[in-house]
Amino acid sequence: MLPEEQELERLEAEQSTLADNVATAELTLETLKTETAQIEYRYYQSVGRLYVELDELEALIARVEADDDPENQEIQQQVEIAEEQARESAEEAGVTERQAPPPPTITPELKQTFRQAAKLMHPDRATNDEERERRHIFMTKVNVAYGQGDQAAIEKLTKEFGQDPEAIKGDDIGARMIKCIRRIAQLRHRLEDATLEINQHQHTEMYQLFQTVTETEALGGDPLGDLAQEIRQQLSERKIYLEMIRQQAAIKKQSEEY
């Protein structure tokens, strides 16, 4: 084997390894996003709705207290804060409710199907802008399908994409070496970016919650259920308090009328 053939073989092996690593990183990143979406959905269903109700109740309490003491500027400010918090909670709840539920589980088959699609379609494999745009569109659809747990959709997209033109060998050794060197540089850059995105995502509050819930549930606990029970208790207590101050306000108003 000629020296240049040996070098081409080495470069192609390095390229193949990097392509595998990038596909794995892409899979890890999309899995992190999906797991975060899962816990966000579960959190809202079990706890988030209760917090919305609690924030609305606190705003009502603040308004009743403010109406009873209209000259107290501190209480008036507390009303604004409480009502703003209630609005923000309601808006966040609306966004969550409009989103499609994430898949309940991420199967090994789904992961493998995504990984194969990512290796085949990734935009970094493009040789021109038109092909890069085509690959970007396909990978966006693949990412959406993965987030929905739709393995069949990914398989269909893979068939629609067709054979990778880069898999066809026909150039001379020199051209193939240059192409390989450029591809390696692209793959290294994407691997660095994906690794950075993974690290950033793992440090988000929602992903930290996902890890905590997962670990606690593995030990037989029910952290979201426990938290929901605590909020229900707070709701019960605050509803009693609201009724009490409403009655006091009514009595005060009657006495003032007399």
Buried (B, 14 or more C-beta within 10 A) or exposed (E): EEEEEEEBEEBBEBBEEBBEBBBBBBBBBBBBBBBBBBBBBBBBBBBBBBBBBBBBBBBBBBBBBBBBEEEEEEBBEBBEEBBEBBEEBEEBBEEBEEEEEBBEEBEEEBBEBBBBBBBBBBBBBBEEEEBBEBBBEBBEBBBBBBBBBBBEBBBEBBEEBEEEEEEEEEEEEEEBBEBBEEBBEBBBEBBEEBBEBBEEBBEEEEBEBBEEBEEBEEEEEEBBEEBBEEBEEBBEEBBEEBEEBBEEBEEEEEEEEE
